[in-house]
Structures are given as structure tokens and as C-alpha cells.
Amino acid sequence: MYKKVAVEDGLTNVEQALQAAGYHTTAMDEKSLYNVQAVVVKGDSVDIAAEGNLRVPVVNAAGRTAEEVVEVIRDRLQ
């Protein structure tokens, strides 16, 4: 089964790096958050906790390269 990652708008480089690494990506919206294995956000300003009982890794891309984000996702989804 493939691993699907929700990516916040504006993180095109991260989205492309995830796709190159074999992940399926989707836009981050209310519906997609419940059908993904991880979420990537731009920074701390996004209130993912407000989405209820979301139980997937949330990766903050701020200060990281796209490749570093892919590595973090890989580590957390093992």
C-alpha cells in the first residue's frame, strides 16, 4: 500500500521531493487529513490539533530542506 502525505499549500518543493521518493501527496484540507499517513506544514501557525483526533505525524517544514522533510517522513512512517 502506498503512503499518502498531506502537504500545506506553498510547499511545492517538498511535495515534489516526496513524490520523487515514492509518496503520494494531496492538498491539506479537512477531508484529506483523515486519509493520510503524515502531514507537512509550513510552520507552527497551523493548528492541526483543532482537527480533532488526528493521529498522524505532523512535520514542520520551516528551516528544513525538502530532502530533510522527506527523511523525517521516512523515519516517522517506519
C-alpha positions in Angstrom: 0.0 0.0 0.0 1.3 3.5 -0.8 1.9 6.2 1.7 -0.1 9.4 1.3 1.1 12.7 2.8 -0.9 15.9 3.0 1.2 18.9 2.2 0.2 22.5 3.0 -0.1 24.9 0.1 3.1 26.7 -0.8 5.4 23.7 -0.2 5.8 22.7 -3.9 9.5 21.7 -3.5 8.6 19.4 -0.6 5.7 18.0 -2.5 7.9 17.2 -5.5 10.6 15.7 -3.3 8.0 13.4 -1.6 6.7 12.3 -5.0 10.2 11.6 -6.2 10.7 9.5 -3.1 7.6 7.4 -3.9 5.0 9.1 -1.7 1.6 10.1 -2.9 0.7 13.7 -2.0 -2.5 15.6 -1.5 -3.5 19.1 -0.6 -4.0 19.7 3.1 -7.8 20.1 3.7 -10.2 18.9 6.3 -11.2 15.7 4.3 -7.7 14.7 3.3 -6.4 14.8 6.9 -8.2 11.6 7.8 -6.9 9.7 4.8 -3.1 10.3 5.1 -0.2 8.8 7.0 1.5 12.2 7.6 1.0 15.9 7.3 3.6 18.6 6.3 3.1 22.2 7.4 4.9 25.4 6.8 5.2 26.4 10.4 3.8 26.4 13.8 0.9 28.7 12.9 -1.2 25.9 11.5 -3.5 24.5 14.2 -3.7 20.8 13.3 -4.8 19.9 16.8 -8.1 21.7 16.1 -8.9 19.0 13.6 -9.9 16.7 16.5 -8.4 13.2 17.0 -5.8 13.4 14.2 -3.3 10.6 14.9 -0.6 11.0 12.3 2.8 12.6 12.4 2.9 16.4 11.7 6.1 17.6 10.2 7.1 21.3 10.4 9.0 22.2 7.2 10.2 25.5 8.5 14.0 25.6 8.4 14.3 22.3 6.6 15.2 21.4 3.1 12.8 19.4 1.0 15.2 16.4 1.4 15.3 16.8 5.2 11.5 16.7 5.3 11.4 13.5 3.2 13.9 11.9 5.7 11.8 12.9 8.7 8.7 11.5 7.0 10.6 8.3 6.2 11.8 7.9 9.8 8.3 8.6 11.3 6.5 6.2 9.0 8.7 3.2 9.6 
